[in-house]
């Protein structure tokens, strides 16, 4: 309803009329968006595609205004995505890493197989249960290991292992680490024998 009808004797400036019209537009748009969320989402995507610079600047300004809100929101979305389909997230990260390092990559065609290996939730080297914690990395957090680092992220060259095991292996491989662990174990046994 127009302000002229509500207040017939009132004189409104041009700015006041424009502000009232803007408020009415926002209210009707909000109502329409709630009634038709799919159409609203599609329109937003279309606008973002047609005006990438404006969209990017607007999002950047919003993130600057409320960094704690957007950081928490990003983490919630990322965690939900990781829980639903961990393999897709890992493949995305490994693809980026492969491009950066200039090494081979072929995991796109092995998403389902990789998801099954992840869902087994067991380190493929040590057999310990893997932790799928959110946030802080633990010694048994899941990690993707390249058996031969130069061969890259090729399905036949990867394994799902504990982060500590992957860190220990580095570029040295299993032989070096197993020799070191055996020597360490022997030393511990000898020290225990001395104290008994």
C-alpha positions as a Markdown table, in Angstrom:
| # | Residue | x | y | z |
|---|---|---|---|---|
| 1 | Unk | 0.0 | 0.0 | 0.0 |
| 2 | Unk | 1.3 | 3.4 | -0.9 |
| 3 | Unk | 2.4 | 5.9 | 1.7 |
| 4 | Unk | 0.2 | 8.5 | -0.1 |
| 5 | Unk | -2.9 | 6.5 | 0.8 |
| 6 | Unk | -1.8 | 5.9 | 4.4 |
| 7 | Unk | -0.8 | 9.6 | 5.0 |
| 8 | Unk | -2.8 | 11.6 | 2.4 |
| 9 | Unk | -1.7 | 15.0 | 3.7 |
| 10 | Unk | 2.0 | 14.1 | 4.1 |
| 11 | Unk | 4.5 | 15.3 | 1.6 |
| 12 | Unk | 7.3 | 12.8 | 0.8 |
| 13 | Unk | 10.6 | 13.8 | -0.7 |
| 14 | Unk | 12.0 | 11.9 | -3.6 |
| 15 | Unk | 14.5 | 10.1 | -1.4 |
| 16 | Unk | 11.9 | 9.0 | 1.1 |
| 17 | Unk | 9.7 | 7.6 | -1.8 |
| 18 | Unk | 12.7 | 5.8 | -3.2 |
| 19 | Unk | 13.6 | 4.3 | 0.2 |
| 20 | Unk | 10.0 | 3.2 | 0.7 |
| 21 | Unk | 10.0 | 1.6 | -2.7 |
| 22 | Unk | 13.3 | -0.1 | -2.0 |
| 23 | Unk | 12.0 | -1.6 | 1.3 |
| 24 | Unk | 8.8 | -2.9 | -0.5 |
| 25 | Unk | 11.0 | -4.5 | -3.2 |
| 26 | Unk | 13.2 | -6.2 | -0.6 |
| 27 | Unk | 10.1 | -7.5 | 1.3 |
| 28 | Unk | 8.5 | -8.9 | -1.9 |
| 29 | Unk | 11.8 | -10.4 | -3.1 |
| 30 | Unk | 12.3 | -12.0 | 0.3 |
| 31 | Unk | 8.8 | -13.5 | 0.2 |
| 32 | Unk | 9.3 | -14.7 | -3.4 |
| 33 | Unk | 12.7 | -16.2 | -2.5 |
| 34 | Unk | 11.3 | -18.1 | 0.4 |
| 35 | Unk | 8.4 | -19.5 | -1.7 |
| 36 | Unk | 10.7 | -20.4 | -4.6 |
| 37 | Unk | 14.2 | -21.3 | -3.2 |
| 38 | Unk | 15.3 | -23.2 | -6.4 |
| 39 | Unk | 14.5 | -20.3 | -8.7 |
| 40 | Unk | 16.2 | -17.9 | -6.4 |
| 41 | Unk | 19.3 | -20.1 | -6.2 |
| 42 | Unk | 19.3 | -20.5 | -10.0 |
| 43 | Unk | 19.0 | -16.7 | -10.4 |
| 44 | Unk | 21.9 | -16.1 | -8.0 |
| 45 | Unk | 24.1 | -18.6 | -9.9 |
| 46 | Unk | 23.2 | -17.0 | -13.2 |
| 47 | Unk | 24.0 | -13.5 | -11.9 |
| 48 | Unk | 27.3 | -14.8 | -10.4 |
| 49 | Unk | 28.2 | -16.3 | -13.8 |
| 50 | Unk | 27.3 | -13.1 | -15.7 |
| 51 | Unk | 29.0 | -10.7 | -13.2 |
| 52 | Unk | 32.0 | -12.6 | -11.7 |
| 53 | Unk | 33.9 | -9.5 | -10.7 |
| 54 | Unk | 30.9 | -7.9 | -8.8 |
| 55 | Unk | 30.2 | -11.3 | -7.1 |
| 56 | Unk | 33.8 | -11.8 | -6.0 |
| 57 | Unk | 34.0 | -8.2 | -4.6 |
| 58 | Unk | 30.7 | -8.6 | -2.8 |
| 59 | Unk | 31.7 | -11.9 | -1.3 |
| 60 | Unk | 35.1 | -10.6 | -0.3 |
| 61 | Unk | 33.4 | -7.6 | 1.4 |
| 62 | Unk | 31.0 | -9.9 | 3.3 |
| 63 | Unk | 33.8 | -12.1 | 4.5 |
| 64 | Unk | 35.7 | -9.0 | 5.7 |
| 65 | Unk | 32.7 | -7.8 | 7.7 |
| 66 | Unk | 32.1 | -11.1 | 9.5 |
| 67 | Unk | 35.3 | -13.2 | 9.3 |
| 68 | Unk | 34.3 | -15.5 | 12.2 |
| 69 | Unk | 30.9 | -16.3 | 10.6 |
| 70 | Unk | 32.3 | -17.1 | 7.2 |
| 71 | Unk | 35.2 | -19.1 | 8.6 |
| 72 | Unk | 32.8 | -21.2 | 10.8 |
| 73 | Unk | 30.4 | -21.6 | 7.8 |
| 74 | Unk | 33.2 | -22.7 | 5.5 |
| 75 | Unk | 34.4 | -25.3 | 8.1 |
| 76 | Unk | 30.8 | -26.6 | 8.6 |
| 77 | Unk | 30.3 | -27.0 | 4.8 |
| 78 | Unk | 33.7 | -28.6 | 4.4 |
| 79 | Unk | 33.2 | -31.1 | 7.3 |
| 80 | Unk | 29.7 | -32.0 | 5.9 |
| 81 | Unk | 31.2 | -32.6 | 2.5 |
| 82 | Unk | 34.0 | -34.7 | 3.9 |
| 83 | Unk | 31.7 | -36.8 | 5.9 |
| 84 | Unk | 29.4 | -37.6 | 3.0 |
| 85 | Unk | 32.1 | -38.3 | 0.4 |
| 86 | Unk | 35.6 | -38.2 | 1.7 |
| 87 | Unk | 37.1 | -39.6 | -1.5 |
| 88 | Unk | 35.8 | -36.7 | -3.7 |
| 89 | Unk | 37.5 | -34.2 | -1.4 |
| 90 | Unk | 40.8 | -36.2 | -1.3 |
| 91 | Unk | 40.8 | -36.6 | -5.1 |
| 92 | Unk | 40.3 | -32.8 | -5.5 |
| 93 | Unk | 43.2 | -32.1 | -3.1 |
| 94 | Unk | 45.5 | -34.7 | -4.8 |
| 95 | Unk | 44.7 | -33.3 | -8.2 |
| 96 | Unk | 45.8 | -29.9 | -7.1 |
| 97 | Unk | 48.9 | -31.3 | -5.5 |
| 98 | Unk | 49.8 | -33.3 | -8.6 |
| 99 | Unk | 49.5 | -30.3 | -10.8 |
| 100 | Unk | 51.6 | -28.2 | -8.4 |
| 101 | Unk | 54.3 | -30.9 | -8.2 |
| 102 | Unk | 54.0 | -31.9 | -11.9 |
| 103 | Unk | 53.5 | -35.6 | -11.1 |
| 104 | Unk | 51.0 | -38.1 | -12.7 |
| 105 | Unk | 47.4 | -38.3 | -11.5 |
| 106 | Unk | 44.6 | -40.8 | -12.3 |
| 107 | Unk | 42.4 | -41.0 | -9.3 |
| 108 | Unk | 39.3 | -39.5 | -11.0 |
| 109 | Unk | 38.2 | -42.9 | -12.3 |
| 110 | Unk | 38.7 | -44.6 | -8.9 |
| 111 | Unk | 36.5 | -42.6 | -6.6 |
| 112 | Unk | 34.3 | -45.6 | -5.5 |
| 113 | Unk | 37.3 | -47.9 | -4.8 |
| 114 | Unk | 39.1 | -45.1 | -2.9 |
| 115 | Unk | 35.9 | -44.4 | -0.9 |
| 116 | Unk | 35.7 | -48.1 | 0.1 |
| 117 | Unk | 39.4 | -48.1 | 1.2 |
| 118 | Unk | 38.7 | -45.0 | 3.3 |
| 119 | Unk | 35.6 | -46.4 | 4.9 |
| 120 | Unk | 37.6 | -49.5 | 6.0 |
| 121 | Unk | 39.1 | -46.9 | 8.4 |
| 122 | Unk | 42.3 | -48.9 | 8.9 |
| 123 | Unk | 45.9 | -48.0 | 8.2 |
| 124 | Unk | 47.1 | -50.2 | 5.3 |
| 125 | Unk | 50.6 | -50.5 | 6.7 |
| 126 | Unk | 50.2 | -50.8 | 10.5 |
| 127 | Unk | 46.6 | -52.0 | 10.8 |
| 128 | Unk | 45.7 | -49.4 | 13.5 |
| 129 | Unk | 42.3 | -47.7 | 13.3 |
| 130 | Unk | 42.3 | -44.4 | 11.6 |
| 131 | Unk | 40.9 | -41.2 | 13.2 |
| 132 | Unk | 38.6 | -39.1 | 11.1 |
| 133 | Unk | 38.7 | -36.1 | 13.4 |
| 134 | Unk | 37.7 | -32.6 | 12.4 |
| 135 | Unk | 40.3 | -29.9 | 12.8 |
| 136 | Unk | 43.4 | -31.0 | 14.7 |
| 137 | Unk | 45.6 | -33.7 | 13.0 |
| 138 | Unk | 46.3 | -36.7 | 15.1 |
| 139 | Unk | 49.0 | -39.3 | 14.7 |
| 140 | Unk | 46.5 | -41.7 | 13.3 |
| 141 | Unk | 44.6 | -39.2 | 11.1 |
| 142 | Unk | 44.0 | -40.6 | 7.6 |
| 143 | Unk | 46.6 | -39.8 | 5.0 |
| 144 | Unk | 47.2 | -40.8 | 1.3 |
| 145 | Unk | 50.7 | -42.2 | 0.8 |
| 146 | Unk | 52.5 | -42.5 | -2.6 |
| 147 | Unk | 54.4 | -45.8 | -2.4 |
| 148 | Unk | 56.9 | -44.5 | -5.0 |
| 149 | Unk | 56.8 | -40.7 | -4.7 |
| 150 | Unk | 57.9 | -40.1 | -8.3 |
| 151 | Unk | 55.1 | -42.2 | -9.8 |
| 152 | Unk | 52.5 | -39.7 | -8.4 |
| 153 | Unk | 48.9 | -40.1 | -7.4 |
| 154 | Unk | 48.1 | -43.1 | -9.5 |
| 155 | Unk | 45.6 | -45.6 | -8.0 |
| 156 | Unk | 48.1 | -48.5 | -8.1 |
| 157 | Unk | 50.7 | -46.3 | -6.3 |
| 158 | Unk | 48.7 | -45.1 | -3.3 |
| 159 | Unk | 47.6 | -46.4 | 0.0 |
| 160 | Unk | 45.5 | -45.1 | 2.9 |
| 161 | Unk | 47.7 | -44.9 | 6.0 |
| 162 | Unk | 48.1 | -43.1 | 9.3 |
| 163 | Unk | 49.6 | -39.6 | 9.1 |
| 164 | Unk | 52.4 | -40.5 | 11.4 |
| 165 | Unk | 53.4 | -43.5 | 9.2 |
| 166 | Unk | 53.3 | -41.3 | 6.1 |
| 167 | Unk | 55.4 | -38.6 | 7.8 |
| 168 | Unk | 57.9 | -41.2 | 8.9 |
| 169 | Unk | 58.2 | -42.8 | 5.5 |
| 170 | Unk | 58.9 | -39.5 | 3.8 |
| 171 | Unk | 60.9 | -40.1 | 0.6 |
| 172 | Unk | 62.9 | -43.0 | 2.3 |
| 173 | Unk | 60.4 | -45.8 | 1.9 |
| 174 | Unk | 59.5 | -48.8 | 4.0 |
| 175 | Unk | 62.9 | -50.5 | 4.0 |
| 176 | Unk | 64.7 | -47.6 | 5.8 |
| 177 | Unk | 61.9 | -47.1 | 8.3 |
| 178 | Unk | 61.4 | -50.8 | 9.1 |
| 179 | Unk | 65.2 | -51.1 | 9.7 |
| 180 | Unk | 65.1 | -48.1 | 12.0 |
| 181 | Unk | 62.0 | -49.5 | 13.9 |
| 182 | Unk | 63.7 | -52.9 | 14.3 |
| 183 | Unk | 66.8 | -51.3 | 15.7 |
| 184 | Unk | 64.7 | -49.2 | 18.0 |
| 185 | Unk | 62.7 | -52.2 | 19.2 |
| 186 | Unk | 65.9 | -54.2 | 19.8 |
| 187 | Unk | 67.3 | -51.3 | 21.8 |
| 188 | Unk | 64.1 | -51.0 | 23.9 |
| 189 | Unk | 64.2 | -54.8 | 24.6 |
| 190 | Unk | 67.9 | -54.5 | 25.7 |
| 191 | Unk | 67.1 | -51.6 | 28.0 |
| 192 | Unk | 64.2 | -53.5 | 29.5 |
| 193 | Unk | 66.5 | -56.5 | 30.1 |
| 194 | Unk | 69.1 | -54.3 | 31.9 |
| 195 | Unk | 66.5 | -52.9 | 34.3 |
| 196 | Unk | 65.0 | -56.2 | 35.3 |
